[in-house]
Amino acid sequence: MIEIECYNLDGQDFSGHMPLAWAVHNKNAGDVKTLLDREGVNTSKPCNRGQTLLLIAARGEYEEVVKILL
């Protein structure tokens, strides 16, 4: 994990994914936990396709990440 102090954690890339969404996509439970510990991280904001973090994790069968998000 890179130092995250200077990044906009709710900033989105061209597909509408935030850093937390990429951690979920990569099944990186440690990064998901780290990002969730940051103040002001939006966990319910959907990507451009309308998918939430929990939906992405559940569809990908990322059990550990799903448990963290719940």
N, C-alpha and C positions, 0 to 999 in steps of 0.2 A: 504494500500500500504506500502510495506517495503521500507526502505531507499535504494535508487538505485545508490548512488554515486560510489560504488565499483564493480558494475556488468557490464559485457559486454552485452550491450543492443542489439547487433546484433549477439550474440552467439546463437547457435541452439542446441536443444536437439536431441534425436535419430530420431525424426520424421521430423526434419528440422524446427521446430517452434521456433521462437524468443519470448522473453517476450511480445512484442507487439501482436504477434499472439495469445498468451494465453489470453491476455486481450480482444481481439476481440472474441475469442471462448466463453469466459465467459460473453459476453455482458456487460462488465464493461466499460461504457463510460468514467467514471472518470479516470480510469487507462489508458485508451487509450489516453485521453487528456494529462495526466501527462507524459506519455512516448513520445508522439509526441512533447512535449515541450523540450525534451532533445536534445542536439546537436548531430548530426551524426546518428540518428536512420534511418535505411533504411526501407522505407515503400513499396518498390516495389520488394523486394527480395522474391521469391516464396519459399514455403516449398518443401520437397522432392517429393510431389505429383504434383508440378507445380502450386499450388494455391497461389494467392496473397491475401493480407489482405482484399482488397476490394471484391474479389470473395468470400472469406469465409464469410464475413459479409453479402453480398447480398444473397448468397444461404441460409443462416440461417435466412434471413429476420430480421436482426438486424438493423432496420431503423435508430435509433439514432447513432449507430456506423458508418453506411454507410455515414450519413451526415457529421460526423466528418472527416472521411477519404477523402471525396471529398473536 
